[in-house]
Amino acid sequence: MQQREKAWFSTSVKSRLQYLGPNPGLPCISEQPIQDLSIDSSTGPVGAFCLLVLDPDQVDYLNLKSNQRVEFASRLDATGAKCWTSERINP
């Protein structure tokens, strides 16, 4: 919850207003833009705001501009800490 609140308050008020509008991807019911939305800047996250925390074990990075590909993989060291290795591979 603390990370969610930290992420919420690190965004602008204008950004937060997006979570009060109609559900994205659904047809518009009205042709009029929604202008009467307001939010108290000190209020915590609304129900529609979700924070995803990802903890990947592997990342495959492809840079199309430079045509380079790097594969990152994690493993646990002797102390149990996560360590990352990287290897350039053919795109």
N, C-alpha and C positions, 0 to 999 in steps of 0.2 A: 504494500500500500504506500509506503514511503517513496519508493522509486516511481510509482505511478503519479503521486502528487508532485514530485520533483520534476518529472517530465511535463506534467500539465502546466505548472507555473513557469517553465522555461520557454513556453510558446507565447506568442503575442495574443492579445485579447481578440484580435480579428481572426486569428487562427482558431481560437476556442469557439468562436461563434459558428464555425462550420459544423460542430457537433450538435447544434440545436436545430438545424434545418431538417428538411425532409430527407428520407432515406435515399442515398445515392443509387443510381442505376434504375430507379423506378420511373415510370412516366410522370411528367409534370401534370398536376391537377389544375393549376392556374397558370395563365400566361403572365401574370404580374410577378415581378421579382419580390422575394421576401425581404422587407426592409425594417420590420418592427421587432427584430430579434435584438435582445440586449442581455448582457451578462455582467454580474458583479465580479470585478477583477480579483477580489479576495476570496471568492467561492472556489471550493475544491473541484476536482474532476466530476463531470456529469456522467451518467450511466453509460452513455454511448462511447466514452473515451476508454480505450483499452491499451495497455502497454504489453508488448510482447518482448520477452527476454529470450534471446537465442543463445545457445551454447553449442556451437558446431564442433564436430570432431575432424571435419575435412572441408576444405574450400578449394574449388577449382576456379582459378582466375584467368580469364581470357581477355586480352587487350586487343581489340580489332584494329585499332590505329597502328600499333607497332607490330601486330601479328605475333605477339608473344603470349605464351601460356605458362602459368606457374601453378603447381599443385602444392597446397599447404596441408599438412597432416599433424594432428596432435597426438601426444602420448603422455603417459604419466612417468615422471622420473622416479628415482629411488625414494624421494621424500613424499611422493604422491602429488607433486605439483604438475600442472599441465604445461608441457613444453611443445613448441611448434617447430616443425622442420619444413623446408621448402625445397622444391625441385623444379627446375625448368624442364618442360616437356614440349614435344612437338605439338603445334596447334592442330 
